[in-house]
Amino acid sequence: MSLIFFKIALLLPFSKFKFLFEHISKLPICSSHRQELIVQYVKSVGKILPFGFTCLPQALTVKFLLRNQKDIIIKIGILRETTSFQSHAWVEKNHQTIIGESDKNYTPIWNWS
């Protein structure tokens, strides 16, 4: 459900999206969730839903579901060595990628912690 919510919410202007994200992030958290299970859930659901759940909705969902953990950072990067614009989003915790399979060729241009 979270993945669908974030896919739809991306249609909003960024300022409204960020306000909404910060507002819902104050909701209670189930502390029994483990990071590995959440990441696996998001990857699995992203593969079976027909709406093209790319790296950004998946990264936003993981950040939301792991909001009680410190050092969760969404990174957005661009690929500079091509003629077409390519971007990618991934999530890191303690400088380790947990979803998004960060390709070292992407230059990070924005972090959201």
OpenMM code with the backbone's topology and positions (N, CA, C; nanometers):
from openmm import Vec3, app, unit

residues = "MET SER LEU ILE PHE PHE LYS ILE ALA LEU LEU LEU PRO PHE SER LYS PHE LYS PHE LEU PHE GLU HIS ILE SER LYS LEU PRO ILE CYS SER SER HIS ARG GLN GLU LEU ILE VAL GLN TYR VAL LYS SER VAL GLY LYS ILE LEU PRO PHE GLY PHE THR CYS LEU PRO GLN ALA LEU THR VAL LYS PHE LEU LEU ARG ASN GLN LYS ASP ILE ILE ILE LYS ILE GLY ILE LEU ARG GLU THR THR SER PHE GLN SER HIS ALA TRP VAL GLU LYS ASN HIS GLN THR ILE ILE GLY GLU SER ASP LYS ASN TYR THR PRO ILE TRP ASN TRP SER".split()
positions = [
    Vec3(0.0821, -0.1185, 0.0000),
    Vec3(0.0000, 0.0000, 0.0000),
    Vec3(0.0873, 0.1260, 0.0000),
    Vec3(0.1940, 0.1246, 0.0762),
    Vec3(0.2822, 0.2415, 0.0828),
    Vec3(0.3430, 0.2726, -0.0533),
    Vec3(0.3793, 0.1682, -0.1273),
    Vec3(0.4416, 0.1880, -0.2576),
    Vec3(0.3462, 0.2584, -0.3529),
    Vec3(0.2199, 0.2186, -0.3519),
    Vec3(0.1193, 0.2828, -0.4365),
    Vec3(0.0994, 0.4280, -0.3933),
    Vec3(0.0924, 0.4510, -0.2631),
    Vec3(0.0754, 0.5873, -0.2118),
    Vec3(0.1864, 0.6788, -0.2621),
    Vec3(0.3119, 0.6345, -0.2515),
    Vec3(0.4229, 0.7200, -0.2914),
    Vec3(0.4293, 0.7386, -0.4420),
    Vec3(0.3892, 0.6394, -0.5175),
    Vec3(0.3852, 0.6547, -0.6630),
    Vec3(0.2858, 0.7639, -0.7011),
    Vec3(0.1692, 0.7637, -0.6389),
    Vec3(0.0674, 0.8653, -0.6668),
    Vec3(0.1104, 1.0011, -0.6125),
    Vec3(0.1679, 1.0028, -0.4934),
    Vec3(0.2089, 1.1292, -0.4309),
    Vec3(0.3160, 1.2015, -0.5115),
    Vec3(0.3912, 1.1291, -0.5930),
    Vec3(0.4944, 1.1933, -0.6740),
    Vec3(0.4356, 1.2852, -0.7806),
    Vec3(0.3057, 1.2789, -0.8011),
    Vec3(0.2402, 1.3690, -0.8956),
    Vec3(0.2238, 1.5097, -0.8380),
    Vec3(0.2382, 1.5235, -0.7077),
    Vec3(0.2244, 1.6530, -0.6408),
    Vec3(0.3487, 1.7389, -0.6620),
    Vec3(0.3349, 1.8719, -0.6506),
    Vec3(0.4551, 1.9561, -0.6473),
    Vec3(0.5424, 1.9136, -0.5290),
    Vec3(0.6741, 1.9265, -0.5440),
    Vec3(0.7643, 1.8731, -0.4431),
    Vec3(0.7390, 1.9310, -0.3048),
    Vec3(0.7114, 2.0600, -0.2950),
    Vec3(0.6895, 2.1202, -0.1627),
    Vec3(0.5699, 2.0566, -0.0925),
    Vec3(0.4642, 2.0276, -0.1672),
    Vec3(0.3467, 1.9628, -0.1075),
    Vec3(0.3766, 1.8174, -0.0735),
    Vec3(0.4514, 1.7510, -0.1614),
    Vec3(0.4890, 1.6123, -0.1340),
    Vec3(0.5717, 1.6041, -0.0063),
    Vec3(0.6707, 1.6924, 0.0076),
    Vec3(0.7578, 1.6893, 0.1256),
    Vec3(0.6783, 1.7175, 0.2528),
    Vec3(0.5849, 1.8131, 0.2465),
    Vec3(0.4997, 1.8430, 0.3612),
    Vec3(0.4176, 1.7195, 0.3988),
    Vec3(0.3583, 1.6545, 0.3007),
    Vec3(0.2784, 1.5342, 0.3250),
    Vec3(0.3646, 1.4230, 0.3837),
    Vec3(0.4833, 1.4025, 0.3274),
    Vec3(0.5733, 1.2981, 0.3764),
    Vec3(0.6102, 1.3233, 0.5221),
    Vec3(0.6450, 1.4467, 0.5550),
    Vec3(0.6820, 1.4788, 0.6931),
    Vec3(0.5637, 1.4618, 0.7874),
    Vec3(0.4437, 1.4931, 0.7395),
    Vec3(0.3236, 1.4787, 0.8221),
    Vec3(0.2936, 1.3311, 0.8513),
    Vec3(0.2966, 1.2471, 0.7484),
    Vec3(0.2648, 1.1056, 0.7720),
    Vec3(0.3777, 1.0332, 0.8435),
    Vec3(0.4978, 1.0882, 0.8388),
    Vec3(0.6099, 1.0254, 0.9097),
    Vec3(0.5940, 1.0320, 1.0605),
    Vec3(0.5006, 1.1119, 1.1075),
    Vec3(0.4750, 1.1219, 1.2511),
    Vec3(0.3792, 1.0136, 1.2996),
    Vec3(0.3286, 0.9316, 1.2079),
    Vec3(0.2391, 0.8227, 1.2468),
    Vec3(0.3147, 0.7204, 1.3307),
    Vec3(0.2435, 0.6441, 1.4143),
    Vec3(0.3103, 0.5422, 1.4967),
    Vec3(0.3834, 0.4387, 1.4112),
    Vec3(0.4867, 0.3834, 1.4698),
    Vec3(0.5726, 0.2871, 1.4012),
    Vec3(0.5630, 0.1524, 1.4708),
    Vec3(0.5572, 0.0481, 1.3910),
    Vec3(0.5647, -0.0869, 1.4470),
    Vec3(0.7125, -0.1228, 1.4572),
    Vec3(0.7645, -0.1299, 1.5765),
    Vec3(0.9083, -0.1478, 1.5960),
    Vec3(0.9573, -0.2896, 1.5673),
    Vec3(0.8664, -0.3814, 1.5410),
    Vec3(0.9090, -0.5194, 1.5181),
    Vec3(0.9603, -0.5419, 1.3759),
    Vec3(0.9475, -0.4421, 1.2877),
    Vec3(0.9940, -0.4585, 1.1503),
    Vec3(1.1457, -0.4592, 1.1456),
    Vec3(1.1970, -0.5481, 1.0656),
    Vec3(1.3409, -0.5537, 1.0454),
    Vec3(1.3743, -0.4962, 0.9089),
    Vec3(1.4867, -0.4325, 0.9013),
    Vec3(1.5291, -0.3662, 0.7786),
    Vec3(1.5295, -0.4604, 0.6585),
    Vec3(1.5849, -0.5787, 0.6731),
    Vec3(1.5959, -0.6713, 0.5611),
    Vec3(1.4590, -0.7129, 0.5088),
    Vec3(1.3649, -0.7359, 0.5989),
    Vec3(1.2303, -0.7752, 0.5577),
    Vec3(1.1594, -0.6623, 0.4847),
    Vec3(1.1763, -0.5415, 0.5318),
    Vec3(1.1123, -0.4269, 0.4675),
    Vec3(1.1682, -0.4073, 0.3268),
    Vec3(1.2984, -0.4127, 0.3127),
    Vec3(1.3598, -0.3962, 0.1813),
    Vec3(1.3130, -0.5067, 0.0872),
    Vec3(1.3088, -0.6294, 0.1344),
    Vec3(1.2626, -0.7406, 0.0517),
    Vec3(1.1165, -0.7229, 0.0118),
    Vec3(1.0339, -0.6759, 0.1047),
    Vec3(0.8925, -0.6500, 0.0769),
    Vec3(0.8780, -0.5462, -0.0341),
    Vec3(0.9494, -0.4366, -0.0224),
    Vec3(0.9384, -0.3295, -0.1212),
    Vec3(0.9848, -0.3777, -0.2581),
    Vec3(1.0947, -0.4504, -0.2639),
    Vec3(1.1430, -0.5036, -0.3914),
    Vec3(1.0417, -0.5994, -0.4527),
    Vec3(0.9866, -0.6889, -0.3720),
    Vec3(0.8907, -0.7879, -0.4215),
    Vec3(0.7638, -0.7225, -0.4733),
    Vec3(0.7091, -0.6316, -0.3954),
    Vec3(0.5864, -0.5639, -0.4369),
    Vec3(0.6121, -0.4792, -0.5611),
    Vec3(0.7264, -0.4145, -0.5664),
    Vec3(0.7604, -0.3330, -0.6827),
    Vec3(0.7678, -0.4130, -0.8113),
    Vec3(0.8036, -0.5400, -0.8020),
    Vec3(0.8133, -0.6251, -0.9207),
    Vec3(0.6776, -0.6737, -0.9698),
    Vec3(0.5811, -0.6916, -0.8788),
    Vec3(0.4544, -0.7513, -0.9212),
    Vec3(0.3457, -0.6495, -0.9548),
    Vec3(0.3594, -0.5257, -0.9075),
    Vec3(0.2583, -0.4249, -0.9388),
    Vec3(0.2787, -0.3721, -1.0805),
    Vec3(0.1688, -0.3449, -1.1507),
    Vec3(0.1782, -0.3094, -1.2923),
    Vec3(0.2062, -0.1623, -1.3217),
    Vec3(0.2393, -0.0814, -1.2234),
    Vec3(0.2494, 0.0620, -1.2462),
    Vec3(0.3913, 0.1122, -1.2701),
    Vec3(0.4865, 0.0272, -1.2866),
    Vec3(0.6233, 0.0707, -1.3099),
    Vec3(0.6867, 0.1367, -1.1891),
    Vec3(0.6999, 0.0629, -1.0815),
    Vec3(0.7556, 0.1189, -0.9588),
    Vec3(0.9071, 0.1189, -0.9671),
    Vec3(0.9571, 0.2323, -1.0034),
    Vec3(1.0999, 0.2477, -1.0256),
    Vec3(1.1720, 0.2794, -0.8951),
    Vec3(1.2951, 0.3185, -0.9069),
    Vec3(1.3803, 0.3381, -0.7899),
    Vec3(1.3286, 0.4452, -0.6935),
    Vec3(1.2726, 0.5545, -0.7422),
    Vec3(1.2316, 0.6624, -0.6519),
    Vec3(1.1138, 0.6241, -0.5623),
    Vec3(1.0033, 0.5693, -0.6149),
    Vec3(0.8963, 0.5270, -0.5235),
    Vec3(0.9432, 0.4201, -0.4244),
    Vec3(1.0312, 0.3309, -0.4683),
    Vec3(1.0820, 0.2286, -0.3774),
    Vec3(1.1675, 0.2923, -0.2676),
    Vec3(1.2525, 0.3870, -0.3039),
    Vec3(1.3372, 0.4540, -0.2042),
    Vec3(1.2524, 0.5315, -0.1035),
    Vec3(1.1504, 0.6005, -0.1514),
    Vec3(1.0621, 0.6761, -0.0616),
    Vec3(0.9882, 0.5837, 0.0343),
    Vec3(0.9441, 0.4696, -0.0162),
    Vec3(0.8719, 0.3743, 0.0684),
    Vec3(0.9628, 0.3183, 0.1767),
    Vec3(1.0847, 0.2810, 0.1403),
    Vec3(1.1791, 0.2283, 0.2395),
    Vec3(1.2113, 0.3348, 0.3441),
    Vec3(1.2333, 0.4584, 0.3005),
    Vec3(1.2619, 0.5659, 0.3966),
    Vec3(1.1455, 0.5829, 0.4935),
    Vec3(1.0245, 0.5777, 0.4421),
    Vec3(0.9070, 0.5922, 0.5282),
    Vec3(0.8958, 0.4760, 0.6262),
    Vec3(0.9087, 0.3542, 0.5776),
    Vec3(0.8913, 0.2368, 0.6634),
    Vec3(1.0036, 0.2221, 0.7661),
    Vec3(1.1197, 0.2768, 0.7363),
    Vec3(1.2330, 0.2701, 0.8297),
    Vec3(1.2572, 0.4039, 0.8995),
    Vec3(1.1545, 0.4860, 0.9083),
    Vec3(1.1703, 0.6214, 0.9622),
    Vec3(1.2146, 0.6247, 1.1075),
    Vec3(1.2013, 0.5146, 1.1791),
    Vec3(1.2463, 0.5109, 1.3185),
    Vec3(1.3957, 0.4829, 1.3298),
    Vec3(1.4593, 0.4476, 1.2200),
    Vec3(1.6026, 0.4185, 1.2231),
    Vec3(1.6820, 0.5429, 1.1842),
    Vec3(1.7934, 0.5606, 1.2501),
    Vec3(1.8784, 0.6760, 1.2203),
    Vec3(1.9646, 0.6463, 1.0983),
    Vec3(2.0128, 0.7516, 1.0392),
    Vec3(2.1074, 0.7434, 0.9275),
    Vec3(2.0495, 0.6813, 0.8013),
    Vec3(1.9187, 0.6916, 0.7809),
    Vec3(1.8570, 0.6482, 0.6554),
    Vec3(1.8565, 0.7688, 0.5619),
    Vec3(1.9233, 0.7563, 0.4483),
    Vec3(1.9374, 0.8681, 0.3554),
    Vec3(1.8966, 0.8237, 0.2154),
    Vec3(1.8076, 0.9014, 0.1537),
    Vec3(1.7777, 0.8820, 0.0119),
    Vec3(1.8800, 0.9638, -0.0656),
    Vec3(1.9384, 0.9012, -0.1657),
    Vec3(2.0324, 0.9715, -0.2528),
    Vec3(1.9771, 0.9677, -0.3946),
    Vec3(1.9909, 1.0794, -0.4618),
    Vec3(1.9529, 1.0872, -0.6026),
    Vec3(2.0770, 1.1283, -0.6790),
    Vec3(2.1041, 1.0537, -0.7855),
    Vec3(2.2227, 1.0816, -0.8647),
    Vec3(2.1912, 1.0862, -1.0123),
    Vec3(2.2849, 1.1408, -1.0873),
    Vec3(2.2708, 1.1466, -1.2325),
    Vec3(2.3908, 1.0784, -1.2968),
    Vec3(2.3674, 1.0307, -1.4165),
    Vec3(2.4726, 0.9679, -1.4947),
    Vec3(2.5233, 1.0728, -1.5923),
    Vec3(2.6458, 1.1143, -1.5775),
    Vec3(2.7001, 1.2255, -1.6565),
    Vec3(2.7615, 1.1815, -1.7888),
    Vec3(2.7908, 1.0555, -1.8042),
    Vec3(2.8681, 1.0108, -1.9198),
    Vec3(2.7811, 0.9632, -2.0356),
    Vec3(2.6594, 1.0147, -2.0463),
    Vec3(2.5719, 0.9752, -2.1565),
    Vec3(2.5163, 1.1001, -2.2236),
    Vec3(2.4623, 1.0814, -2.3423),
    Vec3(2.4021, 1.1945, -2.4127),
    Vec3(2.2597, 1.2206, -2.3656),
    Vec3(2.1978, 1.1227, -2.3022),
    Vec3(2.0620, 1.1421, -2.2502),
    Vec3(2.0664, 1.1533, -2.0980),
    Vec3(1.9674, 1.2225, -2.0429),
    Vec3(1.9603, 1.2409, -1.8979),
    Vec3(1.9143, 1.1115, -1.8321),
    Vec3(1.9918, 1.0623, -1.7369),
    Vec3(1.9548, 0.9432, -1.6612),
    Vec3(1.9766, 0.9719, -1.5136),
    Vec3(1.8774, 0.9338, -1.4339),
    Vec3(1.8886, 0.9548, -1.2894),
    Vec3(1.8556, 0.8255, -1.2168),
    Vec3(1.8911, 0.8223, -1.0893),
    Vec3(1.8692, 0.7021, -1.0097),
    Vec3(1.8559, 0.7430, -0.8633),
    Vec3(1.7710, 0.6710, -0.7906),
    Vec3(1.7545, 0.6948, -0.6466),
    Vec3(1.7876, 0.5667, -0.5720),
    Vec3(1.8513, 0.5816, -0.4568),
    Vec3(1.8817, 0.4669, -0.3733),
    Vec3(1.8805, 0.5112, -0.2281),
    Vec3(1.8796, 0.4141, -0.1381),
    Vec3(1.8775, 0.4429, 0.0052),
    Vec3(2.0030, 0.3848, 0.0675),
    Vec3(2.0660, 0.4667, 0.1510),
    Vec3(2.1845, 0.4219, 0.2239),
    Vec3(2.1604, 0.4326, 0.3735),
    Vec3(2.2232, 0.3418, 0.4450),
    Vec3(2.2282, 0.3484, 0.5909),
    Vec3(2.3731, 0.3234, 0.6296),
    Vec3(2.4309, 0.4168, 0.7026),
    Vec3(2.5719, 0.4074, 0.7424),
    Vec3(2.6626, 0.3848, 0.6216),
    Vec3(2.6351, 0.4570, 0.5130),
    Vec3(2.7141, 0.4541, 0.3901),
    Vec3(2.7069, 0.3206, 0.3160),
    Vec3(2.6085, 0.2375, 0.3477),
    Vec3(2.5863, 0.1111, 0.2773),
    Vec3(2.4518, 0.1186, 0.2057),
    Vec3(2.4487, 0.0823, 0.0781),
    Vec3(2.3241, 0.0844, 0.0025),
    Vec3(2.2352, -0.0298, 0.0498),
    Vec3(2.1094, 0.0034, 0.0845),
    Vec3(2.0166, -0.1011, 0.1283),
    Vec3(1.9078, -0.1287, 0.0246),
    Vec3(1.8799, -0.0337, -0.0636),
    Vec3(1.7905, -0.0582, -0.1770),
    Vec3(1.8292, 0.0393, -0.2875),
    Vec3(1.8203, -0.0073, -0.4093),
    Vec3(1.8502, 0.0775, -0.5231),
    Vec3(1.9778, 0.0397, -0.5950),
    Vec3(2.0515, -0.0552, -0.5409),
    Vec3(2.1738, -0.1029, -0.6047),
    Vec3(2.2511, 0.0117, -0.6684),
    Vec3(2.3037, 0.0966, -0.5853),
    Vec3(2.3762, 0.2151, -0.6316),
    Vec3(2.4889, 0.1763, -0.7256),
    Vec3(2.4842, 0.2343, -0.8419),
    Vec3(2.5906, 0.2161, -0.9394),
    Vec3(2.6909, 0.3288, -0.9168),
    Vec3(2.8150, 0.2959, -0.9052),
    Vec3(2.9180, 0.3969, -0.8768),
    Vec3(2.9280, 0.5014, -0.9878),
    Vec3(2.8699, 0.4744, -1.1049),
    Vec3(2.8747, 0.5711, -1.2139),
    Vec3(2.7803, 0.6891, -1.1924),
    Vec3(2.6843, 0.6754, -1.1009),
    Vec3(2.5918, 0.7850, -1.0741),
    Vec3(2.6565, 0.8841, -0.9778),
    Vec3(2.6528, 1.0102, -1.0139),
    Vec3(2.7059, 1.1161, -0.9285),
    Vec3(2.5936, 1.1678, -0.8401),
    Vec3(2.6044, 1.1516, -0.7086),
    Vec3(2.4983, 1.2016, -0.6204),
    Vec3(2.4849, 1.3536, -0.6315),
    Vec3(2.3602, 1.3992, -0.6472),
    Vec3(2.3351, 1.5432, -0.6552),
    Vec3(2.2442, 1.5907, -0.5425),
    Vec3(2.1837, 1.4963, -0.4687),
    Vec3(2.0917, 1.5362, -0.3626),
    Vec3(2.0801, 1.4248, -0.2597),
    Vec3(2.0832, 1.4626, -0.1329),
    Vec3(2.0637, 1.3691, -0.0217),
    Vec3(1.9446, 1.4156, 0.0600),
    Vec3(1.8641, 1.3204, 0.1055),
    Vec3(1.7512, 1.3528, 0.1929),
    Vec3(1.7592, 1.2620, 0.3144),
    Vec3(1.7931, 1.3212, 0.4279),
    Vec3(1.8033, 1.2412, 0.5499),
    Vec3(1.6875, 1.2702, 0.6423),
] * unit.nanometer
topology = app.Topology()
chain = topology.addChain("A")
for resn in residues:
    res = topology.addResidue(resn, chain)
    for name in ("N", "CA", "C"):
        topology.addAtom(name, app.Element.getBySymbol(name[0]), res)
